Amino acid sequence: MGVGVGCRRGVARAAIAAGTAVLSCAALAQTGDDQTDARAILEQATSPKQPLIATPAIDRALAPWYALKQRLHQDHGLWFVVNYSALHQRATASKSGVNHAAGGVFDAYGVWTPFARGTGWEGLLGFRIADQHAYGTSVAPSRFGTELGSSWGSALAFDVRELVPIELWWEQHFFKDAFRLRVGKLDPFTIFDPLSLSHPFEGFMSHPLTLNSAIAWPGSGFGVLARVNFFEGFYLHGGVFNANGDGSNIDTFFERNEHLAMVQLGWNPSFAFGKGDYRVTLWKADNRVIAGVPEGSGLTLMAEQEIGDLVPFLRYGHANGGATFLKNMVAGGLGLRKAFGRKSDVLAFGATWGEPLVPGLRTQYGLEAYYRLQVTNELALTPDVQVIFNPAQNPGSNCIGVFSLRARVSL
């Protein structure tokens, strides 16, 4: 197989996996949030907003819906959110000639705590379903990066996939939440190495700023996750996941015996000026025989620290072997919450650098900026601009601009 063909397939595999790697419960997470605590993140997702436009008629019409959700939560321990997201992207240049992509995602996620609520010994059933589809274009946004000849995708989680349960798991808490065990259909991307600004439906769009592109991420599949909470915000969690996960089955975890193992040591300090999030992650992916992907391993570092409403962040990833397209990756930037005095708005800027694993391909750089505007209580709009310098698989272009508009409705 030629280098060019192999690289294109490598990026396509990454895009397909990323298309199923949807954040299950990380809606507008805050710095230092426990990404495995689905209830806390659901609470953040359903917190009151400060919209640009007041819509009293819509608020009255939806009042029974929100009252029903509140009763289910209080009386039965069921908490859920229903969303619809749409994205359109247009590029200034393309390797394949395709210069725009559009798609939508319906998703619903939630947690049911049937017994022992609030005791630290409770059990939780978590779920997420999603339907992903394209809008009248030949390419879904999650695969648009391949058309551009980029080392990474320009969007995450906007692929083409019929309605399917992305995640379905049981989590048991022990010893007053000191230890947690989660088993079922899991998505490792929702747990390991996320940034608070990395939600693909509400935050950054490009892959290095939504996920660490130097990790061999699979889609969701069967897995086991354990977490131990230590003192002063320190924790350790690790898991074993299906390296062939594609969001549609769990059988390959047992049939092929090809796994992704991850261990992460984290610290969530709380200072007078804000919360922090610091992580070190090690991972190892087995050789995937049928998929033709060699084994790989790597190390990632991540730091994020609130300073009032400012959120500077930095992440690094290094990969060995051949399971990832990038060998080294650096991404950093700055977010501003409560932008322009608006409680629910976010302004953020990020810069990325990626060194391909295959010798001879160009080192790629990128910039991205977005503004998330809370238009009404249910609707948010996010204009986004990306600039890709030296796209690794498109030597005919030195600079490509990608202009995006994303809408999200949450109920």
N, C-alpha and C positions, 0 to 999 in steps of 0.2 A: 504494500500500500504506500502511495506517495505521501510525502510530508504534508502537502496541501490538503489532500483528501482526508488524511487522518486528523488534521487539526480542525477541519470543518466539522467532521463527525464528533470530535471532542467537544466543540462548542455547542453543537446541536444536542448532544447528550446532557450537557450541563443545563441548557435551556429547558429541556423537557423535564429534567429532575426538578429544576427550580419552579417550573410551572405547577408542580404538585406540592411544592414546599411552601404552603401558605401559612402565615402566622395564625395559629388557632385562637389565641386569646391575648394578643398583644396590641390591643387598640389604644394608641396614644399612651403607651406605658411611660412611667416617669423614671428618671434616673434612680438606680438603686432598688427598683421593684424586683421582687422575687418572680422571675419569669415562669416558675413552675406553679405559682399560686394563682390558679385560674380564677378563683373567686375575687381576689383583690383586683385583678386586671379587668374583670367584668364590671366591678364597681367603678373603676376609672372610666371605662367605656360608656357607662350609662350616667355619669355625673352630669349635673346641669351645665348647659352651654351659655355662651354670650353671643347670640347671633347678630349678624349685620342687619337683618330684616325681621321685625316682629310679625308673626303670623297667628293672630289670636283665633281666627276661624279654624285653621288647621290644628292648632293646639286643642281646641274644644272637641274637634272630630276625633282626635287621637287619644283624648283623655281616658275613655273606657279601655283602650288597648293597654295603656301604661298602668291603669288601675288593676287590670287582670294580671299583668306581669308582676306587679308588686304583691298581690295576694298569693300568687304561686310561689314567690320567693319567701314570703313570711310564713305561709302555712305549710308548704311542702318542700322548701329548700331547693326549688328549681329556679335557675337564673339563666336567661338566654337573651341573645341579640340577633336580629335579622337585618341583613345588609344587602345593598346592591351597589356595585361599583362599575364605572365605565371609563375607558381610557382611549384617547386618540393621540398618536405620535406621528410626526412628520420630520423627515431628515433632509438635509441639504444635499446629500450625496449617498450613493449606495453602490456596493460591489455588484449586486445582482440586478440592479435596475428597479427594485421595489423600494419606494421611498416613503411609504406610509403604512401604518398598521393601526388597527382598532379592535377593541374587544370589550366584553363585559363579564362580570362575575356576580352570581348570586351566591351568598353564603349565609349560613346560620350556625351559631355555636353557643354552647351553654354548658352548665354544670348542674348536676342534681346531687344534693347531699341528703340521702334518705334517713340517716340516723346519726345520733351522737353529735349533732351540730354544735360547734363552738366548744367542744370538750378537748380538742387536741388529739382525739382518737377516732375522728370521723372517717367515713368512707365516702368517696366521691365518684360519680359516673360522669365523665367528660365526653363531649361529642362535638363534631363539626362536619357539616355537609357543604358541598360546593358544586356549582355548575358553571363551567367556563366556556365561553364561546367567542367567536370572532364576528365583527360587523362588516360584512360586505367586502372584505379584503382577503387576499390570498395568504396573508401571514398574520398570525396573532402577535400581539406585542411582546410576549415572552420569547418569541423566536426572531424578533426583529434584529437583534444584535448580530446574529449569524448573517443576515442579508447585508448588513453594513460592513462585514469583515472585521468586527470588533472582537477583542479578547473576552469581553463580557457582555451580558445582556443589557438592554436599555430599559427593561421592565421585568418585574417578577410577578408571578401568580396570575397573569392574564394569558392563559393558554386555551386550548380547545379540549374539553373533557365533559362528558355527560355527568349528570348528577350522581355523586358518589360520596360515601362517608370518608372524608379525608382522615379524620381521627375518631377513635372510639376506644376509650380506656377506662380502667378502674384504678383509683388511687386510694391507698390506705395510709392513714396517719398513725404514728405510734409515739408514745412517751411525750405527750404534750407538744406535738409537731417537731420534735427533735429528729425524727426519722420518717421518711416517706418512701413508699414503694408504688410505682405506677407500671401497669402491665396492660398491653393491648396494641391497638393500631396507633402508632406514634409518628410524629414528625420531628426529627432531631433539630431541625432548623428553628423550631419554636422555642427551644430550650437553651441551646449552646451558642454563645457568642453574639447575642442580639444587642443592638443599640436601642436606646429609647426612641430614636428618630428613624428607625429602620422598618417601620410598618409599610409593606408594599402598597397598601390601599390609602395610607394617610401620611406617609413620610417620604423619604428618598425613593427613587425609582431604580437607578442603576444598580447592578448586582454588587459591586464592591462596597456600596454604602447601605445595602439592605442585608446582604449576607457576606461572609468572608469567602472570597472566591478562591482561596488557597485551601479549601476543605472539600473533600470528595462527597458532597451532599447527595444523598439519594432522595427520592420522593418518600411519602409516608408508607409505612408498612409495620409489620409486627415488631415490637421491641419491648425492652425492660429498662426502667429507669429507677435509680435510687438516689436519695438525697439525705445528707446528714448536715444538720445545722449546729455549728459550734458556737463559740462565744464571740461577743463583740462584732457581729456581722459576718464572721467567717463561715464558709460552708464548703462542702465537697459533694459533687454529684457526678455520677457516671452511668453509662448506659451501653447497651448492645442493641443494634438496630439492623434491619434488613438492608444490606448494601444494594439489593436489586429492587428496593421499594419504588413503586411507580404510582402509588395512590389508589390502585384498583384491586390489589390482592394481598394476602398475607402468607400464602402457601410457600413462596420461594424462600422464606426465612428458614424453614425446616427442610425443604427439598434440596436446596443447593448448598446450604451451609456456608454462605458467603456473607460476611457481616461487617458492619462498621462499629468499632468500639471507640467510645469517647469518655474522657475523664476531665473534669474541670474543677479547679480550685478558685474560689471567688471571695471577694471581700466587699461588703456594702457598708462603708462608714457613713456616719451622719455628723456633719460639722455644722457650726452655727450658720455658715453661709450656704449650705446645701448638702444634698446627698451625693455619694460617689458610687461608682461601680467599676471594679477592677477584677480582671479574669485572666487566668492562664489555662489554656486548653491543649490537651494532647489527643491525637486521634490516629487510628490505624484502620485501613480498609483492606479487606481480603481481595485477592485476585478474582475477578468476575469472568469465568471461563466463557459462558455463552455470549455475554455482552462484549467480550474482547477487550476488557479494561484491566490493565495490570494492577497489582497491589500498590498501595501507597500509604504514607504516613506523614504526620506534620505537627507543627506547633503554631499556636496563635496566641497573641497578646492583645488585650483590649483595656482601654482606660477611658472613663467618662466621668466628669465631675461638674455638678451644678455649682454655679457661682451666681447666686440670685436667680434671675431668669435666663442667664446665659448658660449654655451647655457645650463646652468644648469637648471633643472626643478624638481618639486616635486608636487605630487598630492595625495590627501587622499579622501576616500569615506567611508561613514557609511550608512547602510541601516537598517530599521526596517521593521517588517512584514515578509512576505514570498515570495516577488516578485523577489528576487535575490538569487543567489547561495551563494554569499559572504556577510557576515555581515560587515566586515571591510577590507579595502584594502589600501595599501600604495605603491606608485611607484615613483621612482626618478632616476635621471641619469644625464648624461652630453653629449651634442652633440658638434661636431666641424665642423663648416662650412668651406668651402675652405680648406679642408683637404689636407695636403702636398702641399700647394700652388696652388691647383687646384680649380678654381672658382666654379665649378658645383658639386664637390664631397663632401660627408658628411660621417663622422665617428661618431658613437654614441654608448653609453653603457647605460644600464638601469638595475635596480634591483627592484624586486617586492616582496610583502608579502600579503598573503590573508588568512583571517580567515573565514571558512565556516559558514553559518548560522545554519546548522544542528549540534547539539552537538555530539561529538564522532568522527567526522571526523578530520583528521590531518590539522594543519595549514601548508600551502604550501608556498614555497619560489621559486623565479626564478631569473635568470640572462639572459640578452640578449645583444648581440653586433652585429652591422652590419656595412658594408661599402658600400655606394652607389657610384658606378663608372659610370661617364658619358662617355660611350665608343665612341659614335658618337653623332651628333646633335640630332638624333631621338632615340637612343638606350641607355638605362641605365641598368646595371647589379648590383645586390645586393646580395652578399653572407651574410648569417646570421647564427648565432649560438645561440641556447637557451639551458639553463640547468634548469630543473625542479627538485626541491628538495622536498621530501615527498609528492608526488602526492596524493591528498586527497582521491581519490576513487580507488587508486591502492596500497594497503598496501604491496603488494609483491615487490614493487620497492621503493628504497629510492632516486634514482637519475636517471633521464632520460635526455639524450642529444638529441636535435633536430637540424639537419643540413639542411639548406635551401639555395636554389638559385632561385632568382627571376629576371625576365627580363621584361622590359617595353619599348614599342615603342610608341612614341607620335608624332602625325602629326597635 
